[in-house]
Amino acid sequence: MVIIITLSIIIVFVILLLCVVTTSKAYDYKHTVDPLTKKQDEKK
């Protein structure tokens, strides 16, 4: 019984660590925006 609880706690911590790492990488990602072309500028 103790082995199952210990294994479950380890799995929970691994999943939590993966979530934190993934979220951190997502916030570090730099998004870019393509500049408008002249045709798109004229439509405005």
SENUTOR-742608 format. One record per residue: x, y, z of N, C-alpha, C, O in turn. Coordinates in steps of 0.001 Angstrom, whole numbers, plus 500000, padded with zeros to 6 digits. Each point is the difference from the previous one (the first is absolute). Layout:
# SENUTOR-742608
XYZXYZXYZXYZ
...
This chain:
# SENUTOR-742608
500825498801500000499175501199500000500868501262500000499699500968499303
501366499012501474500893501151500079500684500225498651500230501141499601
500086497790499711500657500117498693499073500683498997500449500834499213
498284498828500806499034500600499071499845501489500279499960500802499067
499953499572502192499864501418500359501258500767499593499904501099499453
501258498339500807501261500653499632500106500165498484500384501063499513
499281497903499760500034500061498545499001501034499470500305500726499054
498529499341501539498990500981499588500474501424500241499797500874499157
500829499365501977500517501339500313501104500384499019500061501144499551
500805497915500115501068500276499036499410500345498637500461500936499347
498533498326500221499355500272498713499356501381500003500100500727499012
499247499642502072499370501323500098501055501096499895499782500992499304
501348498853501369501057501014499937500621500085498603500347501091499548
499794497788499774500541500019498637499046500739499067500439500812499186
498273498919500923499014500690499163499980501490500316499922500820499085
500147499540502176500037501410500386501241500685499433499916501125499506
501217498215500561501235500560499453499893500207498488500425501031499479
499008497990499823499824500132498554499055501152499654500228500713499022
498724499473501762499075501117499762500704501341500193499802500923499210
501006499188501818500715501250500269501009500289498888500116501141499554
500604497848500002500985500186498931499310500403498701500470500899499303
498431498451500368499272500319498772499447501412500039500091500725499010
499341499675502111499461501351500134501109501036499918499818501054499392
501312498665501205501127500922499950500493500183498566500288501120499580
499809497790499676500419500098498596498973500769499177500369500748499094
498367499081501205498953500698499247500078501501500227499802500775499064
500483499648502157500111501433500269501270500595499400500032501194499699
501005498009500123501249500495499422499943500115498478500861500647499404
498142498739499957499909500004498535499685501405499506499075500650500486
501708499808498537499806501336499431499172499888498726500424499374499029
498399501232500981499134499986498830500407501118499053500425501071500431
499442498669498282500315501020499008498761500275499157499138499138499834
500793502072499642498883500402499154500567500415498654500948500783499935
498480498697499000500446500371498658499581501436499704498894500408500357
501976500362498994499618501372499642498927499986498913499914499064499205
499274501987500776498960500113498985500620500305498645501001500712499912
498404498752499042500461500330498653499344501304499557499084500487500662
501367500072498246499450501274499533498532499860499612499217500923500226
500399497955499200498603499793499606499090499994501225498892500534499953
501560498878501116499197499972501218499931501384500624498978500363500584
502091500415499304499993501364500527499010500873499238499340500847500604
500541498966498081499113500819499178498534499722500293499164500885499817
500504497921500629498607499646500285499467500751501214498788500165500134
502070500281500729499550500676501222499566501372499746499593500700500927
